Amino acid sequence: MKTIAIAGATGAVGRQMLECLKEQKIEGNIKLLASARSAGKEIDGYIVEELNEQSFQGVDYVLGACENDITKMWMPWAQQAGCVVIDNSSAYRLDDNVPLVIPEINAQDIANHHGIIANPNCSTIIALMALHDLNDLYHIENVVCTTFQAVSGAGVKGIRDLERELADEHAQPEAFAYPIAFNVIPQIGGFDEFGITSEEWKMQNEGRKILHSPNLNVNCTCVRVPVWRSHSESILVKTTQPIDLDELKERLAHSKGVVLRDDPKHNIYPMPIDTTNQDDVFVGRLRYDLADPEKKTIGLFCCGDQIRKGAASNAVQILAELIQLEK
């Protein structure tokens, strides 16, 4: 039986990875790894071990749920031990030798790994789950996206900020620069010389790699909102071919991992409260841009659970595909 380690097992994503292994019925010897201060804790009957140079001996697969700096520290140890790592950090996503994978879109790229497979950014996964059918049918040229990102995207500290501020309006924020309760913050990541944040670049750079579309243009504004764990995104998309909305809706209605919620007459559309704690991405509010008489531009709204499909379950899906590939 194979051994599967989760590095960063005590965080929100690491804990969800453990749940997803059970849900997706991936069997193996499970090893939980975290910092020295977490060693000895028990999670679902497993004892957490300290992550160190010896941690990856005898391990076949690693699910990484650590920050970039920590990941870069332990990655050489995992590589020397011969593990295949599926990494949720952004440390290796744009490395030419590392596949960046959403299984419903580019599972075939998994076969090109050299010991590391990268999990995309959460907002990228949710957007591309909504967009890849459109791209297959009409080829996307340009995307304008505003994200409404849940506090879970900042980890346990982000969740605690919202909890404390809802209980006490005078509580001081720790994860964010400003209070998040009853507020929205139009910044995720640091700004560059163009006034674009690091989070906002991810959708273009990662989208180009996943869709194999090197000329894809994305203008993104990322906003933190007081929602627990589901991200929402408002997207305006321009394609190279005229779009048949009925054809697109039919495609989305049968797309794996997507739920079409698009009945405005009955107020049916995606909302984060409905997508929390499940793996599908909900898509709706599909409509033409009336400023484009060629019908090459549409708007849509999508939502998905950031901790699950945006991180943990996508990584575990990659692992499932990898195991199947190796049989």
C-alpha positions in Angstrom: 0.0 0.0 0.0 1.3 3.5 -0.9 2.1 6.1 1.7 0.6 9.6 1.3 1.9 12.5 3.4 0.1 15.8 3.9 2.6 18.6 4.6 0.9 21.4 6.5 -1.8 19.0 7.8 -3.1 21.2 10.6 -4.2 24.1 8.4 -7.6 24.5 6.8 -6.5 23.1 3.5 -4.4 20.3 5.0 -7.3 19.1 7.1 -9.6 19.3 4.1 -7.1 17.2 2.1 -7.4 14.5 4.7 -11.2 14.6 4.4 -11.0 14.5 0.6 -8.8 11.4 0.6 -11.6 9.6 2.4 -14.3 11.0 0.2 -12.5 10.1 -3.0 -11.7 6.7 -1.5 -8.0 6.9 -2.0 -6.5 4.2 0.2 -3.0 4.4 1.6 -0.9 4.8 4.7 -1.5 8.4 5.8 1.2 10.5 7.3 0.4 14.0 8.7 3.3 16.5 8.9 3.4 20.0 10.4 5.6 22.4 12.4 7.3 21.3 15.6 4.6 23.1 17.7 1.9 20.9 16.1 3.7 17.6 16.6 1.8 15.2 18.7 -1.7 16.6 17.9 -4.3 14.1 16.9 -6.4 14.7 13.8 -9.1 12.0 12.9 -7.1 9.3 14.7 -3.7 10.3 13.1 -0.8 11.7 15.1 0.9 14.8 13.6 4.6 14.4 13.1 7.2 17.2 12.9 8.1 18.1 9.3 11.9 17.6 9.0 14.6 16.2 6.6 13.6 12.6 7.5 9.9 13.0 7.1 9.6 11.8 3.5 11.5 8.6 3.7 9.3 5.8 2.5 6.6 8.2 1.3 5.2 7.8 -2.2 3.1 10.9 -2.6 3.0 14.3 -0.8 0.1 16.7 -0.7 1.5 20.1 0.0 -0.5 22.7 2.0 2.2 25.1 3.2 3.2 28.6 2.4 5.8 29.2 -0.3 8.8 29.6 1.9 8.1 26.5 3.9 7.4 24.5 0.7 10.7 25.6 -0.8 12.5 24.4 2.4 11.1 20.9 2.4 10.7 20.3 -1.4 14.3 19.2 -1.8 13.9 16.6 1.0 10.8 15.2 -0.7 12.6 15.1 -4.1 15.6 13.3 -2.7 13.3 10.7 -1.1 11.7 10.1 -4.5 8.2 11.4 -3.7 5.8 12.9 -6.2 4.5 16.1 -4.7 1.2 17.8 -5.5 1.8 21.3 -4.2 -0.9 23.9 -3.3 1.5 26.8 -2.9 2.4 29.2 -5.7 6.1 28.3 -5.5 6.3 26.1 -8.6 3.1 27.0 -10.6 4.8 28.9 -13.4 7.9 26.6 -13.6 8.1 25.3 -17.2 9.0 21.8 -15.9 6.0 21.6 -13.5 2.5 20.8 -14.8 -0.3 23.1 -13.5 -3.5 21.1 -13.4 -7.2 21.2 -13.1 -8.2 17.6 -13.8 -11.4 18.4 -15.7 -9.5 20.7 -18.1 -5.9 19.4 -18.6 -5.5 16.1 -16.8 -3.2 15.0 -19.7 -0.5 17.3 -18.4 -0.1 15.2 -15.3 2.0 12.7 -17.3 4.7 15.3 -17.9 5.6 15.7 -14.3 9.2 15.5 -13.0 8.3 14.9 -9.3 6.2 18.0 -8.8 2.6 18.8 -9.9 1.2 22.2 -9.0 -2.3 23.0 -7.9 -3.5 26.4 -9.3 -4.6 29.4 -7.4 -8.2 29.1 -5.9 -9.7 31.9 -7.9 -8.0 30.6 -11.1 -9.5 27.1 -10.6 -13.0 28.5 -10.0 -12.9 30.9 -13.0 -11.5 28.3 -15.4 -14.0 25.7 -14.3 -16.7 28.2 -15.5 -14.8 29.2 -18.6 -13.1 26.2 -20.2 -16.2 25.0 -22.1 -16.6 28.5 -23.5 -13.0 28.4 -24.5 -13.3 25.0 -26.2 -16.3 26.2 -28.2 -15.4 29.7 -29.2 -11.8 30.4 -28.0 -11.4 33.1 -25.3 -9.4 36.2 -26.3 -9.9 38.5 -23.3 -11.3 38.3 -19.8 -12.2 41.0 -17.3 -12.8 39.6 -13.9 -13.7 40.9 -10.4 -13.3 38.3 -7.7 -15.1 38.3 -4.3 -12.8 36.2 -2.2 -13.7 34.6 1.1 -11.6 35.1 4.2 -10.6 31.4 4.1 -8.2 32.3 1.3 -6.0 33.9 4.0 -6.1 30.7 6.0 -7.1 30.2 9.6 -6.0 33.7 10.5 -8.5 35.2 7.9 -11.3 33.1 9.3 -10.4 34.2 12.9 -10.4 37.9 11.9 -14.0 37.6 10.7 -15.0 35.7 13.7 -13.5 38.1 16.2 -14.8 41.2 14.3 -18.3 39.9 14.1 -18.2 39.3 17.9 -16.5 42.6 18.7 -16.6 45.6 16.2 -13.5 47.0 17.9 -11.4 43.9 17.4 -8.1 44.6 15.6 -7.5 42.8 12.3 -4.5 40.4 12.1 -4.8 38.7 8.7 -5.8 41.8 6.7 -4.8 45.5 6.6 -8.3 46.6 7.5 -11.4 45.2 9.3 -13.2 42.7 7.0 -16.5 42.4 8.9 -19.1 44.6 7.2 -16.4 45.7 4.7 -14.7 44.7 1.4 -11.0 45.2 0.8 -9.9 45.7 -2.9 -6.4 44.3 -2.4 -5.1 40.7 -2.2 -1.3 40.5 -2.4 1.2 43.3 -2.9 1.0 46.0 -5.6 3.6 46.2 -8.4 4.6 49.3 -10.4 1.5 48.9 -12.6 -0.9 49.0 -9.6 -1.7 45.3 -10.1 -1.5 42.9 -7.2 0.3 39.5 -7.2 -3.1 37.8 -6.8 -4.4 39.6 -9.9 -1.6 38.4 -12.1 -2.2 34.8 -11.2 -5.4 34.3 -13.3 -3.7 35.4 -16.5 -0.4 33.7 -16.0 -1.9 30.5 -14.7 -4.8 30.6 -17.1 -2.4 30.8 -20.1 -0.6 27.7 -18.9 -3.6 25.5 -18.0 -5.6 26.4 -21.2 -2.4 26.3 -23.4 -3.4 29.7 -24.5 -0.3 31.9 -24.4 -2.1 35.0 -25.7 -4.9 35.0 -23.2 -5.4 38.4 -21.7 -6.9 38.9 -18.2 -7.7 42.1 -16.4 -8.5 41.1 -12.8 -9.5 43.0 -9.7 -9.3 40.9 -6.5 -11.5 41.8 -3.6 -11.6 40.3 -0.1 -15.2 40.0 1.2 -16.8 38.9 4.5 -17.7 35.5 3.4 -16.5 32.3 5.1 -15.1 30.0 2.4 -16.7 30.3 -1.1 -15.2 32.7 -3.7 -17.4 34.4 -6.2 -16.4 35.9 -9.5 -18.0 38.3 -12.0 -16.5 37.7 -15.4 -16.8 39.5 -18.8 -15.4 37.3 -21.6 -14.6 38.1 -25.2 -14.1 35.3 -27.7 -12.8 35.1 -31.3 -16.1 33.5 -32.5 -19.7 34.5 -32.0 -21.3 32.8 -29.0 -24.5 30.8 -29.1 -25.7 31.1 -25.5 -28.1 28.1 -25.8 -25.3 25.9 -27.0 -23.0 27.1 -24.2 -25.7 26.5 -21.6 -26.3 23.0 -22.9 -22.5 22.3 -22.7 -22.3 23.7 -19.1 -25.3 21.7 -18.0 -23.4 18.5 -18.8 -19.9 19.7 -17.8 -18.2 17.6 -15.1 -17.7 19.6 -11.9 -20.0 22.4 -13.0 -23.6 23.2 -12.0 -25.6 25.5 -14.2 -27.7 27.9 -12.0 -29.2 30.3 -14.6 -32.8 31.1 -14.3 -33.1 34.8 -13.7 -36.9 34.8 -14.0 -37.0 32.7 -10.8 -34.0 34.4 -9.1 -31.8 31.4 -9.6 -28.1 32.1 -9.8 -24.9 31.1 -8.1 -24.3 32.3 -4.5 -21.4 31.4 -2.1 -23.9 30.3 0.6 -24.9 27.4 -1.8 -21.5 26.4 -3.0 -19.9 26.0 0.5 -18.6 22.6 1.5 -19.0 20.9 -1.8 -16.9 20.5 -4.9 -18.9 21.8 -7.9 -18.5 25.3 -9.3 -21.9 27.0 -9.9 -22.3 29.1 -13.0 -25.1 31.5 -14.0 -26.1 35.1 -14.9 -25.1 34.3 -18.5 -26.0 37.1 -20.8 -24.7 38.9 -23.9 -22.8 42.2 -23.7 -25.2 44.5 -25.5 -22.3 46.8 -26.5 -21.0 44.0 -28.7 -23.4 43.5 -31.7 -21.2 40.5 -32.9 -22.2 38.5 -29.9 -18.6 37.7 -29.1 -18.8 39.0 -25.5 -20.8 37.6 -22.6 -21.0 38.2 -18.8 -21.4 35.5 -16.2 -21.2 34.9 -12.5 -19.6 31.9 -10.8 -19.0 30.6 -7.2 -17.0 27.8 -5.7 -15.7 26.6 -2.3 -12.2 27.9 -1.9 -10.9 25.3 0.5 -12.4 22.4 -1.4 -12.3 22.7 -5.3 -10.2 25.9 -4.9 -7.5 23.9 -3.1 -7.8 20.5 -1.3 -10.2 18.5 -3.5 -8.5 19.6 -6.7 -5.2 18.4 -5.3 -6.7 15.1 -4.3 -8.3 14.8 -7.7 -4.8 15.2 -9.3 -3.5 12.5 -7.0 -6.4 10.2 -8.0 -5.5 10.8 -11.7 -1.8 10.2 -11.0 -2.5 6.9 -9.3 -4.7 5.8 -12.2 -2.0 6.8 -14.7 0.6 4.7 -12.8 -1.4 1.5 -12.8 
